[in-house]
Amino acid sequence: MRNMIEINKRVLEEYGDLFGRKVVNGREIVVEQLIEELARELGGEIDAAIRKRKEWHERREPVKVKGAFPRWDDKFVDADGNVRTFREIVQGLIDNFLGRDTPLRWGLNQNVPVPDDLHPLKNPGLEITGPWYPMSRAIHQINADVVSMMEDEEDASPAWYVPWGSGRSVAAVWEARRIVKRVLSGDVPEPYIEGGKEYRIRKPREKWPTLIHRVPGIHILDFDVRVDGRPVPAIITSVVLYTANNYDLLKKAGSGVYFYVPKTQTPDEALVVEKILRRVEQRLGLKTGELKIAMLYEEARAGLYLPVIFWIWRERLVKINNGRWDYLGSLIEMWREEAVFPDPQNITMTHPIMMAYQKYNALLTLMAGLDKNGELRAGPVGGMAAVMLYRQGDPYGRERYNARALRGIWIDKLRERLIGLIFVAEEPAGKVTLGDVLKGKVKGRLYDLFRQSWVATPEEAYVKAGNEPLRASLEELQAMINKPVKYVEVDGVKIPAVDSGLTEQERALFQRLGLIDENGNITPWVVRKDMVDTPEKLLNNPELWGGKDLWSALYEPPKGDITIEHIQHAFYMAANYGFQLLNGNLAAAIDDYELGQRFMNDLATYRIFSTWLWTLLRHEAAVTKDGYLKGPDRTPLGVVPAKNEIAVKAGDRFNREMFEKLWDLHMQWTNAFYEDFDRIAAERIAGRYDPKVKEALSKAYAAGPFRHISPRAVAEAIAPLVGKPVDAVEREVVANAPRFDRTFAPVIMEILKAKLTSPLYVQHGGRVVMVLSPLPPEEREQALMALFGPRDRVERLIAEGKLRKEILEIYDYIHDIR
């Protein structure tokens, strides 16, 4: 007798309403049965795709060999069983762009049109991403002036993750799933109260941003749901639960079920996602292509197959996002055995390699998105603006730097908008200005493609600044550039105001990028049809790709410096994010001392910095400039690595010895940071600095906080020192407490040491943190050591009773062993 589907008993007890019999689109289904069916039918294909991914990354061939574009005669298959060669797929894309009715021609969304609320060119503005747990986050997203909300089950709220000491019995993602259903059902208290604060939805339902559900990548497993004892691919759980519980609610509101699909690398992976969606459509009596998707084009390897992935998803692919962080991380990862990248902090979206990435996305989306009437049924989407504004009352007054953040998002989105201006010329043309196009001086058609982009925070002023360039008319764009230059002054430094025209420095950058000419006139990217009328030209025409073939433009490792300051900054960012991750905070605001701003970080930024540091140690890379490892110091930006401690000369190797020095300095910074945190809290409570008050707070905040000492007990100790009632002091002690458990600070340091110094590379470094976090402290160290050794050693330790048998399942998950 075969095993049946097993669902975590606590999940069923608390969230049983998400399962069971549902009537969706008039069809009756049983949620858990559909999950089981999909897992049985497609779980093997997902496993095979992940094995191929792992094998590719472990192959010892040069990147130029294993990472080449497919051969022209390589064959690919779609979900209908159609087989085409790479040449035929690319030729069909070209035929669509050129308006040729040939048997090979294909385009996006030709059978089921794109719903108006999802269309990226009809809804200009920002998209916001984040989990819908707790409900306050959902309300913030609904109230924000954004065009869509990406309710996130990938980076920010993965399935099954329950940090040790969190007090939760099941992963927060389950509550997020219920909140989605409640919000769409209108089941939101008025007001909704959370943490003593009131929250209200301020918009009528018809004015809400479009909801898009961000599913987990196919590499993620859901340990709360098992079939035949094996965890189900989390994407299956996510797609079925979301569709079954929300399809009718979304249709009633005039919307639909839309998914953001992350981390796809190959046609095999795209195909199994397509099959999942088709099976759900078939069970619910939907047309093929009704479940629409947006692609996070965030894996460098996906670019090798982008026309094929588009072809496989052609019934439903609506928009394609430039996922800047994972893309950079995947590039570093791709080259990890052959080359060391320069400081990743300098590889921004204006770097040549990233410009090629954005332009490739825009051009392919244009070519595939056109229908037979010349209208676009898809569009590219810009990358994340990740700055978080400082709140008024910041202990170091860092809100004074918010002007820089506001200007930053305005420039970022203006740059993206201009990159998306593609002029398809009907006759030979050199440089063309936007003014020439609008006045009809040149023959051709202008496409205005980058009309949506991502943002990390719903802060009103920040969102407004980012929306302006995306929503401006073409005529207004040039006027925005030509506005008078205005500055605000911060700490004696002039910063362009958010409503300023381009400064001389900004003009120089935009001119270098080819977005404006020497007179400041906007210059669209001119593409003639004869530049792309054969597959060879599309991939190899240097006139298209900045003097290079497309592969070189996308993948050649960039040149640049490796500096000790950026090495230390990378470790700081990785350690701080890892600490947040251990505490269960997957979308974490981290103070970036280099830029004087607060940035939202997630698993992708952790991937960039931890992978880069691993490659530096792997190759014992040479530092290219003199510099210093910094010790902690209290500055106007807070306690940051600022004091010159250890001189490093150009040519010095970043080896294990230098890494240990860096590691020790970060521990010193950690201790100094908490000392200063407690000092600030003591001054707020006492109205002055009192070392006894600080000492009492340090003990209370040391673990948990309040794991060893209750707020009441510490208040009783402090009240006589400050001359306040105990109740009042207790409220202040709680109000000033840290949000996160400090005991995880040394834990992430040990995890990073094990990861970065191990010869064994782990592709999903954040997953290491997530599998260790739920373990009690006494098991964590053993498990950590086991994860970076050979598998047979883990089996031996389990047989000897030194490790729990569950560690082998964790090991296989970490290393993508399927």
N, C-alpha and C positions, 0 to 999 in steps of 0.2 A: 504494500500500500504506500502510495507516494506521500511525502510530507506536504503539508498545507502551508499557506502563508502564515507567518507569525508576526504579530505586532506587539511591541513593548506594552506590557499590561498597564503600566502607568499612563502611557499615551492613550490607550483605549478608555481607561477610567476617566481621564480628564478631557479628552478630545474625541470621544466616540461619535459626536454629532457630525464630524467631518467624514465619517465612514458610513457603511451600510447602503441601503437602497436609496437611489436618487432618481428622479425623473428629470432628465436634461434634454431640452429640445424635443420634448414629447417622447423620448426614449428612456426606458427603464434600464438602469445599470446598477451593479453592486460595486462600489468603489474598490474594495480590497480584491475582488475577483478580477477587475480590470488591471489593477497593479500586478497581480500574480500572472495573468495571461501575458502581459507585456514583458515581464521579467523572464518568463520561461521562453518566450519566442525570441526576444532580442537581447537578453542578457549575455548570451554567448557571443553575439556580434560585437557588443560593447567591449567585452573582455578581449576579443581578438584585436579590436582597434587599439586598445590600450597597450596590449603586448607589442603591436607593431610600432607604436609611439616610443615605447621604452627601448625596443631593439634599435630603432633609428638613432636615438640619442646615445646609445652605447656603441654604435658602430665606429670602428677606428679609421674610417676613410676620411680624407680631407673634406672640409665643408663644401668646397667647390665641386666635389664629386657627389657626395651624398645629398647635398643641398642644392643641386642644380634644378632648373625648371624640368618638368617632365619631357621625355623625348616626344617628338611630334607624333609618333605612331603608338605611344602608350594608350591603352584603352581604359575607359571609365564607364560605369554603369549608373543609371538613375533608378528611382524607386519603381518605375514602370518596366524595368528590364531593358530599356534602350541602351545600346552600347555605341559610344563614339570615341574616336581618338582625340588626343589633345588638340591636334591640328583642326579637326572638325569642330570641336567646341569653340575654339578661338575664332575660327572662320565664321561660325554661326553668330558669334557676338559681333564681329565686324560687319557681317551682312545686315544685322539688325540696325547697327549704327548708320550704315550707308543707305538704308531703306531698300535693300535688295530682297525680293521675295524668292528665297531659295529653300530647298529642302532642309538645309542646315540651320536656317535662321531660328533664333530663339530670343526671348526677352522676358523680363520679370513681370509677374502678375497679369499675364495676358488673359487668363480665364476668369479669375475672381478679382475684380478691381480692388484697389486699396481704399479702405474706409476713410472718409474725409477727416475723422478725428485723429487718424494715425499718420496721414500723409505728411512727410517731413518738409515738403515745399509749400504746403498750404497752411502750416502752423509754425511760423518762425518764432524762435525764442529758445529758452534754456530748458533742459531736462534735468531733473534732480533724482538722485539715487540714494537709497538707504533702506534699512529694514523697517517694517511696520510694527515693530515691538520696541517700546510700549506704544500705546495708542496715541500718545502725544506726538510722536514722530509722524504718524499718518496724518494727523490734523495739521501739523506744520506744513507738510508737503501739499496738502489740498489747498491750504490758504495761500501758498506762495504763488507769485506771478510767473509760473512756469507753464510750459505747454504739455509736459508729460511727467509722470512719476514712475520711476523704476523701483517697484517694491522688490527688494533684493533677497534672494535665497542663495546667493553665491558667495561674494566676498564678505558681505556684512552680517550674514545670518545663516551659516551653513547648517545642514541637517545634523542632528545627533550631538552637537557640541555642548557639553555641560561642564564648565570649569569647576575644579575642586573648590569647595568653600562657598560656592555661589548661592547655596540654599535652594536651588531649583532641583526638581526631581526629573524633569525632562527638558530637552533643548528649547530655547526661547523661540526657535522657528515654529514650533507648534502653536504657541500663543499668537505669533504673527499671522499664521494661516487662519486662525479663528478671527482675528481682528479684521483681516481683509473681508471676510464674509460678513462680519457684523457691520462694518462701515458701509459696505455696498448695500446691505439690507436696511440701512437707516437706523441701526441699533447703536447710536452714539449718545450717551447722556448729555443733557444740556443744562448746565455745563458739565463737561467731563473734568473730574478732579484727579490730579496725580501729583504726589509729593507736596500737597498743600496748595498747588497752583490750579487755576481754572483754565480750561481750554475750550474753545468754541469753533465750530466750522462756520466760516464767515461767508461762504459762497453757496448759491443755490446749486443743486446737482448738475444742471446743464452747463455750469461754468467751471466745473472741476477740470483739472488737467487730465489728460488721457492716462489711464493706468496700464502699465506694461509690467509683466511679471518676469523678473530676471531669474531664470532657472539655474541650477547647478550645472557645471560642466560634466561631461560623461565620465570623467575620471573620479568623481566624488561618489562615495557609497553612503547609504542611509542605514546605519546600524540599528535603528528603531524598527525597521521593516525587513523581514527576512523571508526568503523562499528556499525551501530545502536546506534551511540552516545557514544560508549565505545572505549577506546584506544585499539589498536591492540597489541598483544604480539610482542615486538620488534624483536624477532628472526624471525618471519614471514616476516616482512618488510625487514629485513636485508638479509635473504636468497634469497628472490625473486628478490630484486633490484640488488644484486650482481650477481646472476646467469644470469638474463635476460640481463643485460648490458655488461657482461664480458665473458660469456661462449665461444662465437665464437672467441673472441680476444685471450683468453687463449689457446684454442685448436689450433688456427693458429700458436701460438708460441711454440707448442709442449708440452703444459702443460694441466692443467684442473682446474675444480672448486673444491677447497679443503677448508674445514672449520675446525677451532679450536672451540670446543664446551665446554663452561665453566660451572661450578657450578652444574653439574648433581649430584643428591643425591640418586635417587631410580630408580628401573626398570620402574615405571610409567612415570617418567620424561624422561628416555632414550627412551621409546616407543613412546612418542608423538614427540620427535625429529626425530626418524626414520620415522614416518608417514609423517611429513612435507617434509623430503627429498625424500621419495618415491613418494609423490604426484607431486612434482616438476619434478622428473625424468619421471613420466608417462606423464605429460603434454608436456614435451620436447622430448619424444620418446627416452629416454636414458635407458640403461640397469640398473636394480636394482643393486646398488653398485658402479655406475660410479662416483657419488658425494662422494668423500672420506672425512673422518673426522679424526681429532686428538682429543683426549680427554684430557682435563685438569683434572687430578685426583687430585682435590684440596679440596674436601669435605670429612672429616673423615667418615661421614655416608655412602658415596659411597663405602668405603671399605667393608662394610657389604654385599654388593650386587655385588661386582666387577665381579665375574664370570657370573652373570645374565646380567649385563650391557654389558659385552663383547659379550655374546650370542645374545642379542637383536641387537647389532650393528655389528654382525659378517660379514655382506656383505661389510662393508665399513671402519671399524676401523683400522687405520694404525699405529698410535703411541699414546702413553699414557704418558703425562707429569707429573712429580712430582711437583705440585704447592705448594711449601714449605710454603708460607706465609698464604694463605687461609687455608691450612691444619691445621696449628698451631692455627689459629684463630677459626676454626671450632671445634677443640678439646677443647679449652677453653670454647667455647660456649656450647658444648655438656654437659660439666660437671658443668655449671655455678651455678646450684642450689645445687649441692652436694659437690663440691670440689673447692678449689682455687689453681691454678697452681703456681709454683714458678716463679721467674723472667723469662719472656719469652725470654729475651735477651740471656739467657744461654741455651735455647733449640734450638740449631743449628742442622744442618743436620748430625752432628756426634753424636747426642744424641741417646741412644738406641731406643727410641720410633720412631725417624725419620729414623734410620737405618732399622728398621723393615718395615716401610712404603715404603722405596725405594726397599728393597729386595722383598717384596710382589709384588710390581708393576713389577719388573724384572721377577720374576718366573712365574707369571700368564701370562704375555705377551709372554714369551717363550713357555709356554704350549699351549696357544691358537694360537700363531703365526706360528707354524710349519705346513707345508703342507705335503701331502702324500709322497713327495720326500725328506722330511727332510730339506727343505729350509724354511727360515723365511719370513713371509709376514707381519710382524709388529715388532715394537721395542719400548722399553721404552725411555723416554727423560728426561734429568736431569732438575734441578731447576734453578732459576734465579740467575745470578751473578749481583748484584745490585749496585756495587760501580761505581760512576762517577768520572772520573779524574778531578782534579782541573786544571784550565787553567793557563798558564804562566801569571804572572802579578796579581795574586790574591792579594788583599790588605793586607792579613796577611801572604803571602808567603806559603800558605798551599799546593802548588804544590809539595813541598818537600816530602810530604807523598805519592805521587803517586807510589813510589817504593813498598810501602806496598800493595797498591791496585793491582798492577801487579802480585805480588807474590800470593796474595790472590786468584785471579781468576785461576792462574795456579794450585795451590794446590786444589782448589775446583773442577776443572774439572778432574784432575788426580784422586782424590778420587772417583768421580762418575764413571769414566771409570773402575776403579778396582772393584767397587761394582758390575758392570755389567758383570764381568768375572764369568761365571757359568760352572763348569765342571760336566757333567753328566757321572758318572762312570759306567762302565760295570761290575765291580766287587768290592767287599769291598775295601775301600780305606780310609786312615786317612787323614792327611794333605798332600795336593798335591801342588807342586810349579809350577809356569808357565814354568820354565825351564824343569821340568819333562815332562810336556805335550808336549812342543815343540820338545823334544828329543825322544818322543814316549815311555817313560819309564812306562807310565800308560795307561790302556785301557779305552777308553771313548771318549767323544766329548766335546770340549770347545766351548762355545758360548760367543761371545764378543758383549754385548748388548747395553750399554750406549755409543752410538757414537754421539749423538746430545745433546745439552743443551742450556739453554737460557742465553741471555745477554741483558743488558739494554741500552748500549751505543755503537755507531759505532766507537768509538775512535780506531784508527789503532793499537796502541801499546797494548791496552787492549784486543782487539779482537784477536790479534796475540798470546798473552799469553794464552788465553783460548782455542784457536784452537789447540795448539800444543799437549796437551795430548789426545785430542779427535781424532786427525788425525794420531798419531804415530802408527807405526806397533807394533805388539805384541813384537817383538824382541827389538824395540826401547824403549818400556815402562820400561823394567828392566834397560836399560842403563841410562834412564833419572833419575831414582831413585838413581843410583850409581854414578852419576856425582860428581865431587869435590864440596864441600860446599863452597859457595861464599857469601859475605855479602856486603851490602851498609850501610853506617852510616847516620842516620837522627837524629839530635838533640842529639847526643851522644849515640844513641841506634842502635844496629846492627840489620838490617833487611835482611833476606835471599834475594839474588838477584833473579830475575825472572828466570835466567838460572842456578840456583844452584841445586845440588842434595838435597835430603832430609836432613835436619838438625837433630840433635839428638832429639829435641823436636817433630819434625814432624814424625820422625820414630816411636817414642813412641806412638803417636796418631794412626798412620796407623796400628801399631802392635795391639793396643788395639781394633781397629775396625776389626781385623782379615784379613786385606788386605795384610800384609806382615808378615814374620816370624821373629824370633830373629836375623836372619842373613841378613835381608833386602830383602829376596826373595819374589816375588809376590806370594800370595796364593789364587787362585780362590776359590769361594764358591763351595764346593763339594756336589752335590745332587745325591744320588742313586735313581734309579727308585723304589726300594722297600720302600723308604721313603715317596712316594707320590702316591702309587698305589691304595689307597682307599680314598673316600671323608673324612673319619674321620682322616686319617693320614695327609692329606693336611692341615686341620684346627687345628689339635691338637698335631702334632708331635713336642715335645720340641727339638728334634735333629735339626729341621729345623729353629726354631725361638728363638734361643739363650736361651734355657732352659725353655721356656714358651710355652703355647698354643698361637695360632695366635691372638686370641682376646686380651689376656693379653698383648702380645707384642705390639699390635697396640694401645690399648686404656687405659690401666691403667694409672691414673694420675701420673706423675713423682714426685719424692721427690726433695727438694732443698730449697734454701733460698729465702725469700721475703725481699728485702732490700729497704730502703727509697730512696737510690740513683737511683735505677732502676725504682722505682715508679715515681720519678720526671722526669727521662729520658723518660718514656713512655708517660707522660703527654706532655712533650716538643715535642715529635715526633707526637703525635696525634694533638696537637694544631697547629703545623707548617703545617702539611699536610692539616688539615681542612681549614686553612687560604688560602692555595694554591687552594683548591677545591672551596672555595667561589669565588675565582678569576678566576675560569674556567680552572685551570691547573690541570689535573687529573693524569699526570705522572710527579711528582715533585721531583726535586733534593733537598735534605735537608741535611744540615751540621750536622753530628752526632758528638757531642763534646766528647762522650765517646771514640770513636774509632779514632777521628781525621781524618775522611774521609767523603766524600759526597756520600749519598746513594739515589738512585731512590726509591721513595715511591709511592704507589698507594692505591686504596681502600682496598686492602688486608692488608697492614701494618696498616692502620687506624683501620681496624677490629680487628687486634691482640691487639693493645694497648688500644683502647677504651673498648673492651669487657673485657680485663683483669682488667682494672681499675674499671669497673662496678662491677665485681665479688668481688674485694677487698672491695669496699664500701658496697656491698650487705651483705657480711659476716663479715664486720669490722675485716678484717684479721690482725693477729698480725705480726709485723715486727720481723724478726728473728735475726737481728744483729744490734749493735749500729751503728749509722750513723748520717748524717746531711741533712736537707733540705738546698739547696744552694741558695745564692743570686747571682746576676749578677756580673761579674768581667771581665775586659779586660785582655785577656791572649794571648799567641802566636797563639791560635786557634780562636781568635776573642772574642767577648763579649758572654760569655757562663755562665751557672749556675756553679759557681766555688768557691764562698766564703761561708764558713761555717756560717750559720745563725741560724738555729734552731736545737738543739740537739734532736735526736730521739733514744730512748733506745730499746734494744731487749725486746719484749713483748708489746710494745706500739701498740695500735690499730689504724689502718688506718680508722678513722671514719670521720664524717662530719666536725668536728673541724679541724682535721689535713688536710683534703682536702681543706678547706678554706685557710689555711696557704700556702699550695702548690699553690693554685690558685692565691693568692696575689703575691707570689714570681714570678710566671710566668708573671704576668702583669708588675712587676718591670723589669724583663728581657726584655720584649717586648719594653718598653720605652727606656731602656738603649741601646738595639740593634739599634733602629732607631736613637738615638742620635749619636751613633758612625758611623752609615751609613752616616749621614749628615755631620759629621766631616770629614770623608774621602773624600766625594764629594767636600766639601769646600776647603780642602787642594789641591785637584787635580786642581780645577779651579783657586784658588788664588795663588797656589805655596807655600802657607804657611797657618797656621791656622789663620783665621780671624772670630771672633765670629759674626760679622755682616753679613758676607757672609753665615755662617752656619744658622743663624736665618732666612735669606731670603729664603734659600733653604728648610729649614724645613717647612715653610709656603707653599711653592710651591709643595712640595712632600707629604703634609699631607693628601691630598684626591685626588684620581685619578690615578697618580699625575696630577697636573695642572687643577683640576676641578674648583678651586676657583681663581687661578692666572695663567695666560698664561705664557708660556716659555719666550715670548718676554718681558712681564712686569717684570718678575724677573730678566731677563738679563739686562734690563735698570737700575734696582736698583743696580745690582752688578757691572756692568761695571766700574763706576767711582771708586769703591773700589779696583779693581784689575788692573786698567789701561789698559784694553783691549777693542777692538771694540765690540759694542753691538752684532753684528752678530756672532762674534767668541764666545762670552760668551754664547749666546743662544744655539749654537751648543753643547757646553760643558755641559750646564745645562740639555739639553735633553739626551746627551750621558751618563751622570752620574745618571739619574733618576732611581728610583726603577721600576721594571717591574710590581709590583702589588700594588693594592689599599690598603693603610694602614687602611682605615676605617673599613675593615673587621676584623681587629685584635681583637677588643673587641666583635665583633659579634660571632666569633668562640668560644670565651671564654664563652659567655652566652649559646651557644648551648651545649658545653661540660658540663657546670654546670647542665643544665636541663637534659641532657642525663644520665650523670653518677650518679646523685643523685636521679633519678626517680626509683621507684620500678618496673616500667613497662619496660621490656626489649624489644628493637627493634633489630631484627636480622640484618637488613641492615642499620647500622648507617650512612654510607656515603650517603645513600639516603635522610636522614633527612637534611643533609647539602645541597644536590642538589635541594630539593624542596623548601628550604627556600631562597637559593641564588637568584633566579630570582625575588623574591618579593621586592617591594620598602620598605625602612626602616620602614615606619610607619605601615606597615602590618606585618612585620617579627616577632616582639615580640609577638603580639597576636597569630599568627599562631604557634609559638614555644610553647607557653603555652598550646595551644589547642591540639597539637600533643601528649603530654604526659599525657593527661587526658582521661576519658572515652568517648566513641563515642557519647553517648546521650547528653553529655555536649556540644560537637561541634554542634550537631543538634540544641540544644537550642539557642546557641549563633548566629547561622545562622538565626534562626527564629526571634530572637530579633534584627536582622540587625547589629550585632556587628562583624560578620565575613562574608566574601564573600562565596557564596555557593560552589565555587571551592575548598575551604579548606576541605570540606568533601571528595571530590575525592582524594585530597592529603593525607588525614588521612588514607583512605582505602588503598592507595598505600603504604604508610609507613608501615602499619601493615599487609600487605598481606591479606587484606579482599577481597575476591572474591565472 
